[in-house]
Amino acid sequence: MSTASCDVRNVVLVGHTGAGKTALVDRLLATAGPPERQNDDHQLVHTSYVGHADPDHRPSRSVGLSLCSVSHRGLTINLLDTPGYPDFIGELRAGLRAADAALFVISAVDGVDGATGLLWTECAEVGMPRAIAITHLDHARADFTAAVEECQRAFGTGVLPAWLPHRTADGTVRLTGLLTGRTVEYGPGGRRESTAESGWSDVHHAAAHAALVEGIIAESEDETLLDRYLSGVDPDPDLLLADLETAVARGTFFPVLPVGLRTDQGANHGTGERIPARTGGFGSTELLDLLVQGFPAPAEHPLPALTRPDGTVCDPGTGDPAGPLVAEVVKTTTDPYVGRMSVVRVFSGTLRPDDPVHVSGHGRATAGHADHDDDERVGALSRPYGSALHSMPDCPAGGICVVTKLATAETGDTLSSLDDPRHLPAWTMPEPLLPVAIRARGRADEDRLSTALSRLAVEDPTLRVVQDPETAQLVLWSMGEAHADAVLERLAQRYGATVDRVAAIIPLRETLRAPAHGLGRQVKQSGGHGQYAVCQLEVEPLPPGSGFEFVDEIVGGAIPRSFIPSVEKGVRAQMAQGVRAGHPLTDLRVRLVDGRSHSVDSSDLAFQIAGGLALRDAVRSGGVVVLEPVLAVDVSVPDEFVGTVVSDLSTRRGRVVGMDPVPSAPGSAPSFAATRTVVHAEVPESEMSRYAIELRSLSHGTGSFHREPHGFEPMPPQLTDSLSG
């Protein structure tokens, strides 16, 4: 298995949940390596071929990025399987960073959803080469031609089929190559080259062949090829294959292949006739050929921008295996037997076992990952194949490997040479916007929880762990319900820390309803040195966000100057404790206007107590207004969902303060190229706890939002009455 840069293809699999990405990886591995396992009913059983026995991959749904390597026609193909569920977008972003091309997996039954369209646009913005695999063609409602047409409407006219499928009455699937003219049959006896005529009509075949050839010629660097084609000379398939990579690499041509994960009872895609079930699959060899022949080598993909760890500019990388080392940790996980394992993409230089490296992590402090620079030694290098790790002597530029026992490296960190440290800016990560408050179930769980959460935070950049000092709650900020469930499951199964979900507490405030006078007396005599302090306060509310003001208006020495700070200290302490329902007081002006003292019994403590009592007396007289936190929210959705979003924000007691149109980005998928609108609103925080989930439903997965604190506002009386106090 060659690991030279020109002999490597790094491909990330992208698509919505349930499209069959993990099953497709299984099929590709079974084609390139040992056969898949089957049960007694001859149904395909999910194998553990996907990345070093990653527990984040399950037959039903993947929740983490996984890597596996296969060899095909002498080249190494690194397959990065990503989760399709929107909650795990951070894992998908990591896969996009490590790959040089993307294979979009589209279900012929479910079609293209909004989230997939956004991912296509994201790949287009960075010029990533793409191809499409149509799966679930064994389903009764599947139709390859209709699926291709939907992809063309969604992604543009550059989407063209490279193979056409036809299923015969006996269940044999015949694939006709539109570029080479070859016909391949997949039947009960396996795969074989065939000379039989295609079941498609000549007109349909000719039109599809012409469209494919023209799409490749349009991107060809051979200017004479178009002239010969227009003169009626059909180009040599070998010449077209040579130009296929150019056409795909430019990100304007996207071949489509049909892939059968298993041929089950389904419809004849030509006639709609129901076909008896057969075992096996089809199209995996042709797909591997496309990955090898059509996708570019790592050296042809531009490197991310480089800086020094201190942010200064450095020479751009070249992707040369002999150049300075630049590598990035794209995933971190923990194996109970091996320990910490890091999936590393090498962009420049060569990574070798036992080499000392500089580990640099910057730019993610706001997400809870402190900036750090460390030096450590690389452990063993491996390539995952199934549940096994195969040792590697080195990993040159363009390669992806698994490195064990990197003690300080986190996901997103850069590895470079000690004498030439460099840094790759962190890739863009979405904000975790779903808070989940948790509590350890028992004492043993509490002891394990801190270590477990710190390790999970290292592995998952989209997880933010916050110990709220005001509410004393431990809050996990996640991407959604499924993400939160996965984190809690890892805590229990991997680290033995069982937790319970609890209601998240919203920190409230109190303020004075009207100006009031307060008297505080602390007079106590029980023999010996007593306590004597009297103070009078005038308390008045201030505009929201003003904070606290303390004004000393004592004249004539009614209270000695040494005790004035004591009164202020007592007032501040009482404000922190609250008066009515235990919420801190804010936005007050407190004027100390009068008081009395005793030459012997007055003390610092006595005036602190008196100051607090005076504030309580004033609040009882003036009344309390409970304030709730308000967020400034920016919601970005396609124009068609603006009305729905505005209506929903109104039901959340929100105020829409403005809207701004956002034009579509260059390269946007046509079906998703409509302009977007950012809705600016101010919404109580208590109404936004599950908005990350609800916005996804309202916008069909195409919406996003940002939130930040905007201050406090009075809570409605009907909600205030439900508070204790």
C-alpha positions in Angstrom: 0.0 0.0 0.0 1.7 3.2 -1.2 1.8 6.2 1.0 3.6 8.6 -1.3 1.6 11.9 -1.6 0.7 11.3 -5.3 -0.6 7.8 -4.4 -3.0 8.9 -1.6 -6.6 10.1 -1.8 -8.3 11.6 1.2 -12.1 11.5 0.8 -14.7 12.6 3.3 -18.2 11.0 3.1 -21.0 13.6 3.5 -24.7 13.2 3.6 -27.8 13.3 5.8 -28.4 10.8 8.5 -29.7 7.5 7.1 -28.3 8.0 3.6 -26.0 4.9 4.1 -22.5 6.5 4.5 -21.3 3.9 7.0 -22.8 1.0 5.1 -21.1 2.4 2.0 -17.7 2.4 3.7 -18.4 -1.2 4.8 -19.1 -2.0 1.1 -16.0 -0.3 -0.1 -13.9 -2.1 2.5 -15.5 -5.4 1.6 -14.7 -4.8 -2.1 -11.1 -3.8 -1.5 -10.4 -6.3 1.3 -12.0 -9.3 3.0 -15.6 -10.1 2.3 -18.4 -8.8 4.5 -20.0 -11.0 7.0 -23.5 -12.3 6.3 -26.1 -13.8 8.6 -28.2 -16.9 7.9 -30.7 -14.9 6.0 -28.0 -13.7 3.6 -28.4 -10.1 4.7 -25.4 -7.8 5.1 -24.3 -7.4 8.7 -22.7 -4.2 9.8 -19.0 -4.9 10.2 -16.6 -3.1 12.5 -14.4 -2.0 9.5 -14.9 1.7 10.3 -11.9 3.0 12.2 -10.2 1.4 15.1 -13.4 -0.1 16.7 -14.7 3.4 17.3 -17.6 3.2 19.8 -19.0 6.3 18.3 -20.1 4.3 15.2 -23.1 2.1 15.5 -25.2 0.3 12.9 -28.1 2.7 13.4 -26.4 6.1 13.5 -22.8 7.4 13.6 -22.1 10.1 16.2 -18.4 10.6 15.5 -15.8 11.0 12.8 -14.1 7.8 11.8 -11.1 6.9 9.6 -10.3 3.8 7.7 -7.8 3.1 4.9 -8.1 0.8 1.9 -5.8 0.0 -1.1 -7.2 0.1 -4.6 -5.1 -0.2 -7.8 -1.9 0.5 -5.8 -3.2 3.7 -4.2 -4.2 4.4 -0.6 -7.7 5.7 -0.1 -8.3 7.3 3.4 -12.1 7.3 3.9 -13.4 9.7 6.5 -16.9 8.7 7.6 -18.8 11.6 9.1 -22.1 11.7 11.1 -25.1 12.9 9.1 -27.1 14.2 12.1 -26.9 18.0 12.4 -25.9 17.7 16.1 -22.5 16.4 15.1 -21.5 19.1 12.6 -18.2 19.6 14.5 -17.2 16.0 13.5 -18.1 16.7 9.9 -16.1 20.0 9.9 -13.1 18.0 11.1 -13.5 15.6 8.3 -13.7 18.4 5.7 -10.5 19.8 7.1 -8.6 16.5 6.8 -9.9 15.6 3.3 -9.1 16.8 -0.2 -12.4 15.8 -1.8 -15.9 15.1 -0.7 -18.2 12.2 -1.7 -21.8 13.2 -1.1 -24.0 10.2 -0.3 -27.6 10.8 -1.4 -30.5 8.4 -0.7 -32.6 7.7 -3.8 -35.6 7.6 -1.5 -35.1 10.6 0.8 -33.4 12.9 -1.7 -31.5 16.1 -0.8 -32.4 17.9 2.4 -31.7 21.5 3.4 -28.7 20.6 5.6 -27.0 18.7 2.7 -27.5 21.7 0.5 -25.8 24.0 3.0 -22.8 21.5 3.2 -22.6 21.5 -0.6 -22.4 25.3 -0.5 -19.8 25.2 2.2 -17.6 22.9 0.1 -18.1 25.1 -3.0 -16.9 28.1 -1.1 -13.5 26.5 -0.5 -13.4 24.8 -3.9 -13.4 21.3 -2.7 -13.9 18.6 -5.4 -17.1 16.6 -5.1 -18.8 13.6 -6.4 -22.2 12.0 -5.6 -23.1 8.4 -4.8 -26.8 7.5 -5.0 -27.7 4.8 -2.5 -30.9 2.9 -1.5 -31.6 2.0 -5.1 -32.9 -1.4 -3.9 -35.9 0.4 -2.4 -39.3 0.0 -4.0 -39.7 3.8 -4.4 -36.2 4.4 -5.7 -35.5 5.8 -9.1 -32.0 6.6 -10.2 -33.0 9.0 -13.0 -35.3 10.9 -10.7 -32.5 11.1 -8.0 -30.0 12.5 -10.5 -32.6 15.1 -11.7 -33.2 16.1 -8.0 -29.4 16.5 -7.5 -29.2 18.6 -10.6 -31.9 20.9 -9.4 -30.3 21.1 -6.0 -26.6 21.3 -7.0 -26.5 22.6 -10.6 -26.1 21.3 -14.1 -22.5 20.2 -13.4 -24.0 17.1 -11.8 -23.9 14.3 -14.4 -24.1 10.5 -14.2 -21.0 8.5 -15.0 -22.7 5.1 -14.9 -26.4 4.1 -15.6 -28.0 1.2 -13.7 -30.5 -1.3 -15.0 -32.0 -4.2 -13.1 -33.1 -7.2 -15.1 -36.0 -9.5 -14.3 -33.8 -12.1 -12.7 -32.4 -9.5 -10.3 -29.1 -8.9 -12.1 -27.9 -5.3 -12.0 -26.2 -4.0 -15.1 -24.1 -0.9 -15.0 -23.2 0.9 -18.2 -20.2 3.2 -18.2 -21.0 6.4 -20.1 -17.3 7.3 -20.4 -15.8 3.9 -21.3 -18.7 2.1 -22.9 -18.1 -0.9 -20.6 -20.9 -2.9 -19.1 -20.6 -4.6 -15.7 -23.1 -7.0 -14.3 -23.7 -7.7 -10.7 -25.7 -10.9 -10.0 -25.8 -13.9 -7.7 -22.4 -15.0 -9.1 -20.8 -11.7 -8.2 -19.3 -9.0 -10.5 -18.3 -9.7 -14.1 -17.6 -7.7 -17.2 -20.3 -8.1 -19.8 -20.7 -7.6 -23.5 -24.5 -7.6 -23.3 -26.4 -4.6 -24.6 -27.7 -2.0 -22.1 -31.3 -2.2 -21.1 -31.6 1.6 -21.6 -32.9 3.0 -24.8 -30.3 4.2 -27.3 -31.6 7.8 -27.2 -31.3 8.0 -23.4 -27.9 6.4 -23.4 -26.6 8.7 -26.2 -27.9 11.8 -24.5 -26.3 10.9 -21.1 -23.0 10.0 -22.8 -22.9 13.3 -24.7 -23.7 15.3 -21.6 -20.9 13.6 -19.7 -18.3 14.0 -22.5 -19.2 17.6 -22.9 -18.9 18.3 -19.2 -15.4 16.8 -19.1 -14.3 18.6 -22.3 -15.5 21.9 -21.0 -12.9 21.6 -18.2 -10.2 20.0 -20.3 -6.9 21.8 -20.9 -6.6 20.3 -24.4 -8.2 23.0 -26.6 -8.2 20.6 -29.6 -10.4 18.1 -27.9 -13.5 20.3 -28.2 -12.8 21.0 -31.9 -12.5 17.3 -32.6 -15.6 16.5 -30.7 -17.6 19.2 -32.5 -16.4 17.8 -35.8 -18.0 14.5 -34.9 -15.0 12.6 -33.6 -15.8 10.8 -30.4 -12.9 11.4 -28.0 -10.8 8.4 -26.9 -12.0 7.2 -23.5 -8.4 7.2 -22.2 -8.1 10.9 -23.0 -11.4 11.6 -21.2 -10.2 9.7 -18.2 -7.1 11.8 -18.1 -9.2 15.0 -18.1 -11.7 13.6 -15.6 -9.5 14.6 -12.6 -9.1 18.1 -14.0 -12.8 18.5 -14.4 -13.6 17.2 -10.9 -10.6 19.1 -9.3 -11.9 22.5 -10.5 -15.1 22.0 -8.5 -17.4 22.6 -11.4 -18.1 19.0 -12.6 -19.6 16.4 -10.3 -19.9 12.8 -11.5 -22.8 10.6 -10.1 -22.5 6.9 -9.5 -25.2 4.4 -8.5 -24.2 2.2 -5.6 -26.1 -0.8 -4.2 -25.3 -1.5 -0.6 -27.2 -4.7 -1.1 -29.7 -5.6 -3.8 -33.0 -6.2 -2.0 -36.5 -6.4 -3.3 -37.1 -3.3 -5.3 -38.2 -1.8 -8.6 -36.8 -1.9 -12.1 -35.6 1.6 -12.5 -36.5 1.4 -16.2 -40.0 0.1 -15.9 -40.9 0.4 -12.3 -41.6 -3.4 -12.1 -41.0 -5.0 -8.8 -38.0 -7.3 -8.8 -37.2 -10.4 -6.6 -34.7 -9.9 -3.9 -31.0 -10.9 -4.4 -28.0 -10.6 -2.1 -24.8 -8.7 -2.7 -24.2 -5.1 -3.9 -23.1 -3.2 -6.9 -21.1 -0.2 -8.0 -18.5 -0.3 -5.3 -15.6 -1.2 -7.6 -16.6 1.6 -10.0 -16.8 4.0 -7.1 -13.3 3.0 -6.0 -12.1 3.6 -9.5 -13.6 7.1 -9.5 -11.9 7.9 -6.2 -8.6 6.9 -7.7 -8.9 8.3 -11.2 -11.1 11.4 -10.6 -10.2 12.8 -7.2 -7.0 14.9 -6.9 -3.9 13.9 -4.9 -3.2 15.9 -1.7 -0.4 17.9 -3.3 -3.0 19.4 -5.7 -5.2 20.6 -2.9 -4.2 24.0 -1.4 -2.8 24.0 2.2 -4.6 26.1 4.9 -2.9 29.4 5.8 0.0 29.1 8.2 1.3 31.4 11.0 3.7 31.1 13.9 2.3 30.2 17.3 2.5 33.9 18.2 0.5 34.9 15.2 3.3 36.3 13.0 3.3 35.4 9.3 5.5 32.6 8.1 6.3 31.1 4.7 3.3 29.2 3.2 3.6 25.4 3.2 4.3 23.4 0.1 3.0 20.0 0.9 6.5 18.6 0.3 7.3 15.4 2.4 10.8 16.8 2.8 9.6 20.2 4.0 9.0 21.4 7.5 6.5 19.4 9.5 3.0 20.7 9.7 0.2 18.4 10.9 -3.1 18.8 12.6 -5.1 16.7 15.1 -8.5 16.3 13.6 -10.0 13.9 16.1 -9.1 12.7 19.6 -10.5 9.7 21.3 -9.6 7.4 24.3 -9.3 3.7 24.0 -9.6 1.7 27.3 -6.5 -0.4 26.3 -4.4 1.9 24.2 -5.1 5.2 25.8 -5.4 8.5 24.0 -5.5 8.2 20.3 -5.2 11.1 17.8 -6.2 11.1 14.2 -3.6 13.3 12.5 -3.5 14.8 9.0 0.0 15.6 7.8 0.0 18.7 5.5 3.8 19.1 5.1 6.9 17.2 6.0 6.9 13.7 7.4 5.7 12.5 10.8 7.8 9.7 12.3 7.5 7.7 15.5 9.5 9.0 18.5 10.0 12.4 16.8 9.8 15.4 19.2 7.2 17.8 18.1 5.8 21.2 19.1 2.1 21.1 20.0 0.3 24.4 19.4 -3.3 25.2 20.2 -4.7 28.7 19.8 -7.9 30.5 18.9 -10.4 28.5 20.9 -10.2 30.1 24.3 -13.8 31.4 24.0 -14.9 27.7 23.6 -13.2 26.7 26.8 -9.9 25.5 25.3 -7.1 27.6 26.7 -4.2 28.5 24.4 -1.2 26.3 25.0 2.2 25.5 23.5 3.9 22.2 24.6 6.7 20.0 23.4 6.3 16.2 23.5 7.3 13.0 21.7 5.2 11.2 19.1 4.1 7.7 19.9 3.5 4.8 17.5 1.9 5.6 14.1 -0.9 3.3 12.8 -3.3 3.0 9.9 -6.8 1.8 10.9 -8.3 -1.1 9.0 -11.4 -2.5 10.6 -11.0 -3.0 14.3 -7.2 -3.4 13.9 -4.4 -0.8 13.8 -1.6 -1.6 11.3 1.8 -0.1 12.2 3.3 2.6 9.9 7.0 3.4 9.7 6.2 7.1 8.9 3.4 9.3 7.5 4.5 11.7 4.8 2.7 14.9 3.6 -0.8 14.1 2.4 -1.3 11.1 4.7 -3.6 10.5 7.6 -2.6 8.3 10.5 -3.5 7.5 14.1 -0.9 8.6 16.7 -1.0 7.1 20.2 -0.2 8.8 23.5 0.0 12.5 22.6 -0.6 13.7 26.1 -1.3 17.3 25.6 -2.6 17.5 22.0 -6.3 18.3 21.6 -8.6 18.2 18.6 -7.6 21.1 16.4 -4.0 21.4 17.6 -1.0 21.8 15.3 2.0 19.5 15.3 5.3 21.0 13.9 9.0 20.8 14.3 10.6 22.1 17.5 13.1 24.3 15.6 10.4 25.6 13.2 7.1 25.8 15.1 4.0 26.6 13.0 0.3 27.0 13.6 -2.8 26.2 11.5 -5.7 28.4 12.4 -8.5 26.5 14.0 -11.4 25.6 11.6 -14.7 27.3 12.1 -16.8 25.5 14.7 -20.5 26.2 15.4 -21.5 27.4 18.8 -23.0 24.9 21.2 -26.4 26.5 22.0 -28.3 23.8 23.9 -27.7 23.9 27.7 -28.1 20.7 29.7 -27.7 20.9 33.5 -26.4 17.7 35.1 -25.8 16.4 38.6 -23.8 13.4 39.7 -26.0 10.6 40.8 -23.7 9.4 43.7 -20.5 10.2 45.5 -18.5 7.8 43.3 -19.9 9.4 40.2 -19.0 12.8 41.4 -15.4 11.8 41.9 -15.1 10.5 38.3 -17.1 13.3 36.7 -14.5 16.1 36.7 -11.8 13.9 35.0 -14.3 12.5 32.5 -15.6 15.9 31.4 -12.2 17.3 31.0 -11.3 14.4 28.7 -14.5 14.7 26.7 -13.9 18.4 26.2 -10.5 17.7 24.8 -12.0 15.2 22.4 -15.0 17.3 21.3 -14.5 21.0 20.4 -18.3 21.5 20.2 -18.8 20.6 23.8 -18.4 23.4 26.4 -18.4 22.6 30.1 -19.4 25.4 32.4 -19.5 25.5 36.2 -21.9 28.4 36.8 -20.7 30.3 39.9 -24.1 32.0 40.4 -26.4 29.0 40.2 -23.7 26.4 41.3 -24.9 24.2 38.4 -22.8 22.1 36.1 -24.0 22.9 32.6 -23.0 21.1 29.4 -23.5 23.3 26.3 -24.1 20.9 23.4 -25.2 21.1 19.7 -28.5 19.4 20.3 -30.4 16.7 22.1 -28.6 13.8 20.3 -25.2 15.4 21.0 -26.1 15.7 24.7 -27.4 12.1 24.8 -24.1 10.9 23.2 -22.0 12.8 25.8 -24.0 11.4 28.8 -23.7 7.9 27.3 -20.0 8.3 27.0 -19.8 9.5 30.6 -21.6 6.4 31.8 -20.1 3.7 29.6 -16.5 4.9 29.1 -15.8 6.6 32.4 -18.4 5.1 34.8 -19.8 8.5 35.7 -23.6 8.4 35.9 -25.4 11.7 36.0 -29.0 12.9 36.1 -30.4 15.8 34.1 -31.8 18.6 36.2 -33.7 21.8 35.2 -31.4 24.6 34.3 -31.7 27.6 36.6 -32.0 31.0 34.9 -30.1 33.6 37.0 -32.6 36.4 37.9 -32.2 39.8 39.5 -34.2 42.1 41.7 -34.5 45.8 41.8 -36.6 48.4 43.7 -40.0 49.3 42.3 -40.1 52.8 43.8 -37.9 55.1 45.9 -38.1 54.2 49.6 -36.6 55.0 53.0 -34.9 52.3 55.1 -33.9 52.2 58.7 -31.4 49.7 60.1 -30.8 49.2 63.8 -28.3 46.8 65.3 -28.5 47.3 69.0 -27.4 44.4 71.2 -26.2 44.4 74.8 -25.7 41.1 76.6 -22.9 42.0 79.0 -19.5 43.2 78.1 -18.8 44.7 74.8 -22.1 45.1 72.8 -23.2 46.1 69.3 -24.6 49.5 68.4 -25.2 50.9 65.0 -28.1 52.8 63.4 -28.2 54.0 59.8 -30.8 55.5 57.6 -30.8 55.0 53.8 -32.6 56.6 50.9 -32.8 53.9 48.1 -34.0 54.6 44.6 -34.0 52.5 41.4 -31.7 53.3 38.5 -32.1 52.7 34.7 -31.4 49.1 33.6 -27.7 48.3 33.4 -26.6 51.1 35.7 -25.4 48.8 38.4 -24.9 50.1 42.0 -24.1 53.5 43.4 -23.4 54.3 47.0 -23.5 58.0 48.1 -22.3 59.2 51.5 -24.4 62.2 52.6 -23.6 62.0 56.3 -23.0 65.5 57.9 -22.0 66.4 61.4 -20.3 63.1 62.2 -23.5 61.2 62.8 -21.6 58.1 61.8 -17.8 58.1 62.1 -16.0 58.2 58.8 -14.3 54.9 59.6 -17.7 53.1 59.6 -19.0 54.5 56.3 -17.3 51.7 54.3 -18.8 49.2 56.7 -22.3 50.4 55.8 -21.5 50.1 52.1 -20.1 46.6 52.7 -23.2 45.5 54.5 -25.4 46.9 51.7 -23.4 45.1 49.0 -23.6 41.9 51.0 -27.4 42.2 51.3 -27.7 43.0 47.6 -25.8 39.8 46.7 -28.2 37.7 48.9 -31.3 39.3 47.6 -34.5 40.2 49.6 -37.6 38.6 48.1 -36.7 35.4 46.4 -33.0 35.3 47.0 -32.0 36.9 43.7 -29.3 39.6 43.7 -30.4 43.2 43.7 -29.1 45.5 41.0 -29.6 49.0 39.5 -29.8 50.8 42.8 -28.6 54.1 44.2 -28.2 54.0 48.0 -27.8 57.3 49.9 -26.6 57.1 53.4 -28.3 60.1 55.0 -28.2 59.7 58.8 -27.4 57.4 61.6 -26.1 57.0 65.2 -23.1 55.4 66.8 -21.8 54.6 70.3 -18.3 55.4 71.3 -17.8 51.9 72.8 -20.2 49.5 71.3 -20.1 50.6 67.7 -18.0 48.4 65.4 -17.4 47.5 61.8 -19.5 44.4 62.1 -22.4 46.3 63.7 -22.6 48.8 60.9 -22.4 46.1 58.3 -25.4 44.4 59.8 -27.2 47.7 60.2 -26.6 48.6 56.5 -28.1 45.3 55.4 -31.1 45.7 57.6 -31.7 49.2 56.3 -31.7 48.0 52.7 -34.2 45.2 53.6 -36.5 47.7 55.2 -36.3 50.0 52.2 -37.1 47.2 49.8 -40.1 46.1 51.8 -41.4 49.6 51.6 -40.7 50.3 48.0 -41.5 46.9 46.5 -39.5 44.5 44.4 -39.4 44.1 40.6 -37.9 40.7 39.4 -35.7 41.1 36.4 -34.9 38.3 33.9 -32.0 38.1 31.6 -32.6 39.0 27.9 -30.6 37.9 25.0 -29.8 39.6 21.7 -30.5 37.0 19.1 -29.5 37.0 15.4 -31.4 34.3 13.5 -30.3 33.6 9.9 -32.8 31.7 7.7 -33.7 31.6 4.0 -36.3 34.2 3.1 -39.1 31.6 2.9 -38.9 31.0 6.6 -38.7 34.6 7.8 -42.4 34.8 8.6 -42.4 31.6 10.5 -39.4 32.6 12.6 -40.8 36.1 13.4 -44.1 34.6 14.5 -42.3 32.0 16.7 -40.1 34.7 18.3 -43.3 36.6 19.2 -44.7 33.6 21.0 -41.4 33.6 23.1 -42.1 37.2 24.3 -39.4 38.4 21.9 -39.1 41.8 20.2 -37.9 41.9 16.6 -35.7 45.0 16.3 -34.6 44.7 12.7 -33.8 42.5 9.7 -30.9 42.5 7.3 -30.8 40.6 3.9 -27.8 38.5 3.3 -27.0 37.6 -0.4 -26.2 34.1 -1.3 -22.6 33.1 -1.3 -20.7 32.4 -4.5 -21.0 28.7 -5.5 -24.2 28.2 -3.5 -26.3 25.2 -4.5 -29.0 26.5 -6.8 -31.9 25.2 -4.7 -30.4 26.9 -1.7 -29.1 30.0 -3.4 -32.1 32.2 -2.4 -31.1 35.1 -0.2 -31.1 34.7 3.5 -32.3 37.2 6.1 -30.9 37.8 9.5 -33.6 38.6 12.0 -32.4 40.6 15.0 -34.5 40.2 18.2 -34.4 40.5 21.9 -35.8 37.5 23.7 -35.9 36.4 27.4 -33.3 33.7 28.1 -35.8 31.4 29.7 -37.6 31.2 26.3 -34.4 30.2 24.4 -33.2 27.1 26.2 -34.4 24.7 23.5 -34.3 27.1 20.5 -31.4 25.2 18.9 -33.7 22.2 18.4 -36.9 24.2 17.5 -35.2 26.4 14.9 -33.9 23.3 13.1 -37.5 22.1 12.9 -38.9 25.5 11.8 -36.3 26.0 9.0 -36.0 22.4 7.9 -32.4 22.3 9.0 -31.3 25.5 7.2 -31.4 28.0 10.0 -28.8 29.1 12.5 -28.6 31.7 15.2 -26.2 33.5 17.5 -27.0 34.7 21.0 -25.3 37.0 23.5 -26.4 38.7 26.8 -28.3 41.9 26.4 -29.1 42.8 30.0 -32.1 42.4 32.3 -35.7 43.4 32.0 -38.7 43.2 34.3 -40.4 39.8 34.3 -44.2 39.7 33.6 -46.3 39.7 36.8 -47.9 36.3 36.0 -44.5 34.7 35.9 -43.2 36.6 39.0 -46.1 35.3 41.1 -44.9 31.7 40.5 -41.6 32.5 42.2 -41.0 31.6 45.8 -40.4 34.3 48.3 
